[in-house]
Amino acid sequence: MIQKINLFLIILIFNALNPVAAQKESEIQYQLNFSEAQEHYIAVSLKLSNLKESTTTLVLPVWTPGYYKILDNPAHIVDFQAITADSVKLDWHKSSKNKWVINTNKQTSIRVSYRVYANRKSVAESNVNATYAFLANTDIFMFPEGKKEDSISLAVELPEQWSEIATGLKKQEDELFYASNFDVLYDSPLYLGNQKMFDFQQLGKDFTLAIATPEGFNKDRFIKDLREIILRTTDLMQHIPFEEYTFIMMEAGGGGLEHANSQAVFTYGSFDFKTDADYKAFLNFITHEYFHLYNVKALRPVELGPFDYSKENYTTMLWVAEGFTVYYEYLIMRDAGLINSQEVLHYLSSHFKAIENKEGKEHMSLERSSFDVWNHFLNKDAITDATTISYYQKGPIIALLLDLAIRHESENKHSLDDVMRYLYKVYYQEQEQGYTEDEFWQAVAELAGKSLDELRGYVETTTAPDYEKYLAYGALALDLTEVDNPETTLVEREYQLIKTEPKTSLQKEIREALLRE
């Protein structure tokens, strides 16, 4: 009896000193070390337990959801090795650029180690240096083939000079995290360093704000504005799909990336905004990424999950996932009282101008721009502007036309908001799956009271939309005044959205509802 008690105490002590070992529920245990951060290296250790096959294949993703480009992640893996529990080296080979096949010699438990060179500045690629580390995760963590749905524990050895970790991952202890599967792990970036951390609650949920460059930061104003964005987004979608959410705001750079319970965005390099317009543009940006937790993360095209991380995942619906998110960032900002109705029209006008003053609209449909993003995303050449369009630009235009059409056909009883809520409820909350292109248009028809085939044609072809017809539903029009632009031979126009005198009570009612006038 005494021997058993002593053995139990030894196990307790061992587990206390080794938090990874204490996570018995996870057969996949990762540990990260940053002793070579100054040289841009991360040391990765992986323990795999309960193995049953003679070989184990580890797979490294070659893209990050939301960032539609194949990346050279495998090229940055160095010093890969695998050993048994007794430190005997195991043979391994690569079967493709992103797959490592290990001969386990029928061992039920093995350890794998490798280093990752992380020196890219991107929301989809990791960046490690002596000052901080941003971990995109898809370029760091390999998943055992056939076990992508298994849980993972992650221990982070934080360097002494760093004090904070910001992430959407579930925290178990100070430097120990948990993910229920690899999709969750890949969707939960980490930021390590000495960033400023602020916690607040809203609507019963916990929020963390991590700011790497806090110069000029006005805590009271910014968190107040975030609260309004959160409130108005929740009013729109009538549900919150998380318990905790983390805003990761990094150094100066370009772009941001949405995640299911976090966002990672680059900033201007400080919060000392030179103009009010700059501040509003940044809030638009944050609102965009926040609304993505509904539109593309929870509510998504059926092709976007479960993911195949080894190749392109094609969909024709990014004009909804991204384009509608652009549209709603303006409406949410308006409802939050952060911009007015005239500014909404100004922002929307910029998209009309960007599309209609470019030749690309004659060669690429909106649907095709979604499918072919893998060819063109951050990969521009001499013919890009002349032959392509962006769903970021035309998507919000179609969103506006759809909104107006649904309001018109339903006598303003329904709107695009109702379509988004319907899709969210049916496909995310009830069916827990993505929607198809036909299912999207069926939802539109359901709320409008009729099929909107003409608008669907504007998505599927390069046919010029009848702007005059649809904008008139809300007593709006486009200023088509010609603008002289010496850099192009095209006749450019203002394409500024303007208000017109309503001719019917329905037009007046629709515009008032749309612009909250």
C-alpha positions as CSV (number, residue, x, y, z in Angstrom):
1,M,0.0,0.0,0.0
2,I,2.8,2.4,0.8
3,Q,4.5,1.6,-2.5
4,K,1.4,2.4,-4.4
5,I,1.0,5.7,-2.6
6,N,4.6,6.6,-3.4
7,L,4.2,5.7,-7.0
8,F,1.1,7.9,-7.2
9,L,3.0,10.8,-5.7
10,I,5.8,10.3,-8.2
11,I,3.2,10.5,-11.1
12,L,1.7,13.6,-9.7
13,I,5.1,15.3,-9.4
14,F,6.0,14.3,-12.9
15,N,2.8,15.6,-14.4
16,A,3.1,18.9,-12.5
17,L,6.6,19.4,-14.0
18,N,5.5,18.2,-17.4
19,P,2.2,19.7,-18.4
20,V,2.2,18.1,-21.8
21,A,2.4,14.6,-20.2
22,A,-0.5,15.6,-17.9
23,Q,-2.8,16.0,-21.0
24,K,-3.7,12.3,-21.2
25,E,-6.8,13.0,-23.2
26,S,-4.7,14.1,-26.2
27,E,-2.6,11.7,-28.1
28,I,-1.1,14.5,-30.1
29,Q,1.1,16.8,-28.0
30,Y,3.1,19.7,-29.4
31,Q,5.7,21.8,-27.8
32,L,7.3,25.0,-29.1
33,N,10.6,26.5,-28.1
34,F,11.9,30.0,-29.2
35,S,15.6,29.9,-28.1
36,E,16.5,30.7,-31.7
37,A,14.0,33.4,-32.3
38,Q,16.6,36.0,-33.2
39,E,17.6,33.7,-36.1
40,H,13.8,33.4,-37.1
41,Y,13.6,29.7,-36.0
42,I,11.0,27.9,-34.0
43,A,11.9,24.5,-32.5
44,V,8.9,22.1,-32.7
45,S,8.5,18.9,-30.7
46,L,5.7,16.4,-31.3
47,K,4.7,13.4,-29.2
48,L,2.4,10.9,-30.9
49,S,0.7,8.2,-28.7
50,N,-1.5,5.2,-29.3
51,L,-0.2,4.5,-32.8
52,K,-1.5,1.3,-34.4
53,E,0.0,1.3,-37.9
54,S,3.5,0.4,-39.1
55,T,3.9,3.9,-40.7
56,T,2.7,7.4,-39.8
57,T,2.4,10.2,-42.3
58,L,2.6,13.8,-41.2
59,V,1.0,16.4,-43.4
60,L,1.9,20.1,-43.5
61,P,-0.7,22.5,-45.0
62,V,0.2,24.5,-48.0
63,W,-2.4,27.2,-47.6
64,T,-4.4,29.0,-44.9
65,P,-8.2,29.3,-45.1
66,G,-9.2,32.9,-46.0
67,Y,-5.9,33.4,-47.8
68,Y,-6.4,31.8,-51.2
69,K,-2.9,31.2,-52.3
70,I,-0.7,28.1,-52.3
71,L,2.4,28.8,-50.1
72,D,5.8,27.2,-49.9
73,N,5.5,26.2,-46.3
74,P,7.3,22.8,-46.6
75,A,10.4,24.6,-47.9
76,H,10.9,26.1,-44.4
77,I,11.0,22.8,-42.5
78,V,14.5,21.8,-41.5
79,D,16.2,19.1,-39.4
80,F,13.2,16.8,-39.3
81,Q,13.8,13.6,-37.3
82,A,11.7,10.9,-35.5
83,I,12.7,8.7,-32.6
84,T,11.2,6.1,-30.4
85,A,10.4,6.6,-26.7
86,D,13.8,5.1,-26.1
87,S,15.5,7.7,-28.4
88,V,16.1,5.2,-31.2
89,K,16.1,7.0,-34.6
90,L,13.3,6.0,-37.0
91,D,13.6,5.9,-40.7
92,W,11.4,8.4,-42.7
93,H,11.0,9.7,-46.2
94,K,8.9,12.2,-48.1
95,S,6.1,11.0,-50.3
96,S,5.2,14.5,-51.6
97,K,6.3,18.1,-51.0
98,N,4.2,18.3,-47.8
99,K,4.1,14.7,-46.5
100,W,6.6,13.0,-44.2
101,V,6.2,9.2,-43.9
102,I,7.7,7.7,-40.7
103,N,8.4,4.0,-40.3
104,T,7.3,3.5,-36.7
105,N,8.7,0.0,-36.3
106,K,5.4,-0.9,-34.6
107,Q,6.1,1.6,-31.8
108,T,2.9,2.9,-30.1
109,S,4.6,6.1,-29.1
110,I,7.1,8.2,-31.0
111,R,8.6,11.7,-30.9
112,V,9.2,14.0,-33.8
113,S,11.2,17.2,-33.9
114,Y,12.0,19.8,-36.6
115,R,12.7,23.5,-36.9
116,V,10.6,26.0,-38.8
117,Y,12.2,29.0,-40.5
118,A,9.6,31.8,-39.9
119,N,10.5,35.1,-41.5
120,R,7.5,36.2,-43.6
121,K,5.3,39.2,-42.9
122,S,1.9,38.0,-43.7
123,V,-1.4,37.2,-41.9
124,A,-1.0,33.7,-43.3
125,E,2.6,33.0,-42.6
126,S,4.6,32.9,-39.3
127,N,7.1,35.6,-38.4
128,V,9.6,35.1,-35.5
129,N,12.3,37.4,-34.3
130,A,13.9,38.6,-31.1
131,T,11.1,40.9,-30.3
132,Y,7.9,38.9,-31.0
133,A,6.4,35.9,-32.7
134,F,3.3,35.7,-34.9
135,L,2.3,32.1,-35.5
136,A,0.0,31.5,-38.4
137,N,0.0,27.7,-37.4
138,T,-0.6,26.2,-40.8
139,D,3.1,26.5,-41.6
140,I,4.2,25.1,-38.2
141,F,2.0,22.2,-37.2
142,M,1.8,18.9,-39.1
143,F,-1.2,16.7,-38.6
144,P,-1.1,12.9,-38.7
145,E,-2.9,11.7,-41.8
146,G,-6.3,10.3,-40.9
147,K,-6.2,12.1,-37.5
148,K,-7.1,15.6,-38.4
149,E,-10.2,15.4,-36.1
150,D,-8.1,14.4,-33.1
151,S,-7.5,16.8,-30.2
152,I,-4.2,18.5,-29.6
153,S,-2.4,19.9,-26.6
154,L,0.1,22.7,-27.2
155,A,2.8,23.8,-24.7
156,V,4.6,27.1,-25.4
157,E,8.0,27.7,-23.8
158,L,7.7,31.5,-23.6
159,P,11.2,33.2,-23.6
160,E,12.0,35.1,-20.5
161,Q,12.0,38.5,-22.3
162,W,8.4,38.0,-23.5
163,S,5.4,38.2,-21.1
164,E,2.2,37.7,-23.1
165,I,0.4,35.2,-25.4
166,A,-2.7,36.3,-27.4
167,T,-4.7,33.6,-29.1
168,G,-8.2,32.3,-29.5
169,L,-7.1,28.8,-28.4
170,K,-8.6,27.4,-25.2
171,K,-6.1,28.0,-22.4
172,Q,-5.6,25.2,-19.8
173,E,-2.6,26.7,-17.9
174,D,-0.3,29.7,-18.3
175,E,1.5,28.3,-21.4
176,L,-0.6,25.3,-22.2
177,F,-3.3,25.3,-24.8
178,Y,-5.9,22.9,-26.2
179,A,-7.5,22.5,-29.6
180,S,-10.4,20.0,-30.2
181,N,-9.0,19.3,-33.7
182,F,-6.5,20.6,-36.3
183,D,-9.1,22.8,-38.0
184,V,-9.4,24.7,-34.7
185,L,-5.6,24.8,-34.2
186,Y,-5.1,26.1,-37.8
187,D,-7.9,28.7,-37.2
188,S,-6.3,30.0,-34.0
189,P,-3.1,32.1,-34.6
190,L,-0.9,33.1,-31.7
191,Y,1.0,36.3,-31.0
192,L,3.8,36.1,-28.4
193,G,5.7,39.1,-27.1
194,N,5.2,42.1,-24.9
195,Q,2.1,43.5,-26.5
196,K,-0.4,45.4,-24.4
197,M,-3.4,43.3,-23.4
198,F,-6.8,44.5,-22.4
199,D,-9.8,42.4,-21.4
200,F,-13.5,43.4,-21.4
201,Q,-16.9,41.8,-21.5
202,Q,-19.8,42.4,-23.8
203,L,-23.1,40.6,-23.9
204,G,-21.8,38.0,-21.5
205,K,-18.8,37.1,-23.6
206,D,-15.1,37.6,-22.9
207,F,-13.0,39.7,-25.2
208,T,-9.3,40.3,-25.3
209,L,-7.6,43.1,-27.2
210,A,-3.9,42.6,-27.9
211,I,-2.0,45.6,-29.3
212,A,1.6,45.4,-30.5
213,T,2.0,49.1,-31.3
214,P,0.0,51.0,-28.7
215,E,1.4,54.5,-29.4
216,G,-1.5,57.0,-29.3
217,F,-4.0,54.3,-28.1
218,N,-7.1,55.8,-26.5
219,K,-8.4,52.9,-24.5
220,D,-11.8,54.3,-23.6
221,R,-12.7,55.5,-27.0
222,F,-11.5,52.4,-28.9
223,I,-13.0,49.8,-26.7
224,K,-16.3,51.8,-26.6
225,D,-16.3,51.7,-30.4
226,L,-15.5,48.0,-30.4
227,R,-18.4,47.4,-28.1
228,E,-20.8,49.2,-30.5
229,I,-19.5,47.1,-33.4
230,I,-20.1,43.9,-31.4
231,L,-23.5,45.0,-30.3
232,R,-24.7,46.0,-33.8
233,T,-23.3,42.9,-35.4
234,T,-25.1,40.8,-32.8
235,D,-28.3,42.8,-33.4
236,L,-28.0,41.9,-37.1
237,M,-27.3,38.2,-36.7
238,Q,-29.2,37.6,-33.4
239,H,-26.6,35.1,-32.1
240,I,-23.0,34.9,-30.9
241,P,-21.1,31.8,-32.0
242,F,-18.3,31.9,-29.4
243,E,-17.6,32.3,-25.7
244,E,-14.3,34.2,-26.0
245,Y,-12.9,36.4,-28.8
246,T,-9.4,37.9,-29.3
247,F,-8.5,40.9,-31.4
248,I,-4.8,40.6,-32.4
249,M,-3.5,43.9,-33.7
250,M,0.0,43.7,-34.9
251,E,2.7,45.9,-36.3
252,A,2.5,48.1,-39.4
253,G,1.7,46.0,-42.5
254,G,-1.1,45.1,-44.9
255,G,-4.2,43.0,-44.5
256,G,-5.9,40.9,-41.9
257,L,-7.4,37.5,-41.5
258,E,-10.6,36.3,-40.0
259,H,-10.9,33.4,-37.6
260,A,-13.8,31.7,-35.8
261,N,-13.1,33.4,-32.4
262,S,-10.2,35.8,-33.2
263,Q,-8.8,38.1,-35.9
264,A,-5.2,38.9,-36.7
265,V,-4.7,42.2,-38.4
266,F,-1.8,44.6,-39.3
267,T,-2.1,48.2,-38.2
268,Y,-0.8,51.5,-39.4
269,G,2.1,51.1,-36.9
270,S,0.4,53.2,-34.1
271,F,-3.0,54.3,-33.0
272,D,-2.1,57.9,-33.5
273,F,-4.4,58.4,-36.5
274,K,-3.7,61.4,-38.6
275,T,-7.3,62.0,-39.7
276,D,-10.8,61.0,-38.6
277,A,-11.1,59.3,-42.0
278,D,-8.0,57.1,-41.2
279,Y,-9.6,56.1,-37.9
280,K,-12.9,55.2,-39.6
281,A,-11.1,53.2,-42.3
282,F,-9.4,51.2,-39.6
283,L,-12.7,50.6,-37.8
284,N,-14.2,49.5,-41.1
285,F,-11.4,47.0,-41.4
286,I,-11.9,45.6,-37.9
287,T,-15.6,45.4,-38.5
288,H,-15.0,43.5,-41.7
289,E,-12.9,40.9,-40.0
290,Y,-15.3,40.6,-37.1
291,F,-18.4,40.1,-39.4
292,H,-16.4,37.3,-41.0
293,L,-16.9,35.2,-37.9
294,Y,-20.5,34.9,-39.1
295,N,-20.0,35.2,-42.9
296,V,-17.4,32.6,-44.1
297,K,-16.5,31.1,-40.7
298,A,-19.9,30.0,-39.3
299,L,-22.0,30.6,-42.4
300,R,-20.0,29.4,-45.4
301,P,-20.1,28.1,-48.9
302,V,-20.2,24.3,-48.8
303,E,-16.7,24.0,-50.4
304,L,-15.0,25.9,-47.6
305,G,-14.9,23.2,-45.0
306,P,-13.9,20.6,-44.2
307,F,-10.7,21.7,-45.8
308,D,-8.2,19.9,-47.9
309,Y,-5.0,21.7,-46.8
310,S,-2.8,20.1,-49.5
311,K,-4.4,21.7,-52.5
312,E,-6.7,24.5,-53.7
313,N,-10.3,24.5,-52.4
314,Y,-12.4,26.0,-55.1
315,T,-15.8,27.8,-54.7
316,T,-17.8,30.2,-56.9
317,M,-19.2,32.0,-53.8
318,L,-16.5,34.3,-52.4
319,W,-18.5,37.2,-53.8
320,V,-20.9,36.4,-50.9
321,A,-18.3,35.4,-48.3
322,E,-16.1,38.4,-49.0
323,G,-18.2,40.9,-51.0
324,F,-21.2,40.8,-48.7
325,T,-18.8,41.2,-45.8
326,V,-17.6,44.5,-47.3
327,Y,-21.2,45.6,-47.7
328,Y,-22.0,44.8,-44.1
329,E,-19.0,46.4,-42.6
330,Y,-20.5,49.7,-43.8
331,L,-24.0,48.9,-42.5
332,I,-22.7,47.8,-39.1
333,M,-20.5,50.9,-38.8
334,R,-23.6,53.0,-39.7
335,D,-25.7,51.2,-37.1
336,A,-22.9,51.7,-34.5
337,G,-23.1,55.4,-35.1
338,L,-19.5,55.5,-36.4
339,I,-20.3,56.6,-39.9
340,N,-23.4,58.3,-41.3
341,S,-25.6,57.5,-44.3
342,Q,-23.7,59.8,-46.6
343,E,-20.5,58.0,-45.8
344,V,-22.2,54.7,-46.5
345,L,-23.0,55.9,-50.0
346,H,-19.5,57.3,-50.4
347,Y,-17.9,53.9,-49.5
348,L,-20.3,52.0,-51.8
349,S,-19.6,54.5,-54.6
350,S,-15.9,53.6,-54.5
351,H,-16.8,50.0,-55.6
352,F,-19.0,51.1,-58.5
353,K,-16.1,53.3,-59.7
354,A,-13.5,50.6,-59.3
355,I,-15.5,48.1,-61.3
356,E,-17.2,50.2,-64.0
357,N,-14.1,52.2,-64.9
358,K,-12.0,49.1,-65.6
359,E,-11.9,46.9,-68.7
360,G,-11.8,43.7,-66.6
361,K,-15.6,43.7,-66.2
362,E,-15.9,42.8,-69.8
363,H,-13.9,39.6,-69.4
364,M,-14.6,38.1,-66.0
365,S,-17.8,37.4,-64.2
366,L,-18.2,37.8,-60.5
367,E,-18.6,34.0,-60.1
368,R,-15.4,33.4,-62.1
369,S,-13.5,35.9,-60.0
370,S,-14.3,33.8,-57.0
371,F,-13.3,30.5,-58.6
372,D,-10.1,31.9,-60.1
373,V,-8.9,33.7,-57.1
374,W,-6.2,31.0,-56.7
375,N,-4.7,32.3,-60.0
376,H,-4.8,36.0,-59.2
377,F,-4.7,36.6,-55.4
378,L,-1.5,38.6,-54.7
379,N,-0.3,37.4,-58.1
380,K,-0.8,40.4,-60.5
381,D,0.9,40.8,-63.8
382,A,0.6,43.0,-66.9
383,I,-2.9,41.8,-67.9
384,T,-4.5,41.5,-64.5
385,D,-6.3,44.9,-64.4
386,A,-7.5,44.6,-68.0
387,T,-8.9,41.0,-67.7
388,T,-10.0,40.5,-64.1
389,I,-12.3,41.9,-61.5
390,S,-12.3,41.6,-57.7
391,Y,-15.2,40.1,-55.7
392,Y,-14.2,42.7,-53.0
393,Q,-15.4,45.4,-55.4
394,K,-18.3,43.9,-57.3
395,G,-19.6,41.7,-54.4
396,P,-20.8,44.7,-52.4
397,I,-22.5,46.2,-55.5
398,I,-24.5,43.0,-56.0
399,A,-25.2,42.9,-52.2
400,L,-26.7,46.4,-52.5
401,L,-28.8,45.6,-55.6
402,L,-30.0,42.4,-54.0
403,D,-30.9,44.2,-50.8
404,L,-32.9,46.8,-52.8
405,A,-34.6,44.1,-54.9
406,I,-35.7,42.0,-51.9
407,R,-37.1,45.1,-50.2
408,H,-38.9,46.1,-53.3
409,E,-40.4,42.7,-54.1
410,S,-41.5,42.1,-50.4
411,E,-42.8,45.7,-50.0
412,N,-40.0,46.3,-47.6
413,K,-41.1,43.4,-45.3
414,H,-37.8,41.6,-45.9
415,S,-34.2,42.5,-46.8
416,L,-30.8,41.0,-47.3
417,D,-30.4,40.9,-43.5
418,D,-33.2,38.3,-43.4
419,V,-31.4,36.2,-46.0
420,M,-28.2,36.2,-44.0
421,R,-30.1,35.3,-40.8
422,Y,-32.0,32.6,-42.6
423,L,-28.9,31.0,-44.1
424,Y,-27.1,31.3,-40.7
425,K,-30.0,29.6,-38.8
426,V,-30.6,26.8,-41.3
427,Y,-27.1,25.9,-42.5
428,Y,-24.9,26.8,-39.5
429,Q,-27.1,26.4,-36.4
430,E,-29.4,23.6,-37.6
431,Q,-27.6,21.6,-40.3
432,E,-24.0,22.4,-39.3
433,Q,-22.9,22.5,-42.9
434,G,-22.2,24.9,-45.7
435,Y,-24.7,26.1,-48.3
436,T,-24.6,25.5,-52.1
437,E,-25.0,28.2,-54.8
438,D,-28.5,27.0,-55.5
439,E,-29.4,27.0,-51.8
440,F,-28.3,30.6,-51.5
441,W,-30.5,31.7,-54.4
442,Q,-33.4,29.7,-53.0
443,A,-33.1,31.6,-49.8
444,V,-33.1,34.9,-51.7
445,A,-36.3,33.8,-53.6
446,E,-37.9,32.7,-50.3
447,L,-37.4,36.1,-48.7
448,A,-38.1,38.2,-51.9
449,G,-41.2,36.2,-52.7
450,K,-39.9,35.4,-56.2
451,S,-36.8,34.3,-58.0
452,L,-34.3,37.1,-58.8
453,D,-32.9,35.4,-61.9
454,E,-31.8,38.7,-63.5
455,L,-29.5,39.4,-60.6
456,R,-28.2,35.9,-60.6
457,G,-27.3,36.5,-64.3
458,Y,-25.3,39.5,-63.3
459,V,-23.2,37.2,-61.1
460,E,-22.8,34.4,-63.5
461,T,-22.0,36.5,-66.7
462,T,-20.4,39.7,-67.6
463,T,-23.8,41.3,-68.5
464,A,-23.9,44.9,-67.3
465,P,-26.3,45.3,-64.4
466,D,-29.3,47.6,-64.9
467,Y,-28.2,50.0,-62.1
468,E,-30.9,52.5,-62.9
469,K,-33.7,50.0,-62.4
470,Y,-32.5,48.5,-59.1
471,L,-31.2,51.7,-57.5
472,A,-34.5,53.4,-58.2
473,Y,-36.1,51.0,-55.8
474,G,-34.5,53.0,-53.0
475,A,-34.6,56.4,-54.6
476,L,-31.0,56.3,-55.5
477,A,-29.0,56.9,-58.7
478,L,-25.5,57.1,-60.1
479,D,-23.8,60.3,-61.0
480,L,-22.3,59.4,-64.5
481,T,-20.4,62.7,-65.0
482,E,-17.3,62.0,-67.1
483,V,-13.9,62.4,-65.4
484,D,-10.8,63.1,-67.3
485,N,-8.1,60.5,-66.5
486,P,-4.9,60.9,-68.6
487,E,-3.6,57.5,-67.5
488,T,-6.3,55.6,-69.4
489,T,-8.0,55.7,-72.7
490,L,-11.3,54.6,-71.1
491,V,-14.0,57.2,-70.6
492,E,-14.2,57.2,-66.8
493,R,-17.2,58.5,-64.8
494,E,-17.9,59.6,-61.2
495,Y,-20.2,56.7,-60.3
496,Q,-21.1,58.4,-57.2
497,L,-24.3,57.2,-55.5
498,I,-26.8,60.1,-55.0
499,K,-30.2,60.4,-53.5
500,T,-33.2,61.2,-55.8
501,E,-36.6,62.4,-55.0
502,P,-38.8,59.4,-54.1
503,K,-41.7,59.0,-56.6
504,T,-43.6,56.5,-54.4
505,S,-44.0,55.9,-50.7
506,L,-42.3,52.5,-51.1
507,Q,-39.2,54.1,-52.5
508,K,-39.1,56.5,-49.6
509,E,-39.7,53.7,-47.1
510,I,-36.9,51.5,-48.6
511,R,-34.3,54.3,-48.6
512,E,-35.1,55.3,-45.1
513,A,-34.8,51.6,-43.9
514,L,-31.6,51.1,-45.9
515,L,-29.8,54.2,-44.8
516,R,-31.5,54.5,-41.3
517,E,-32.6,58.0,-42.2
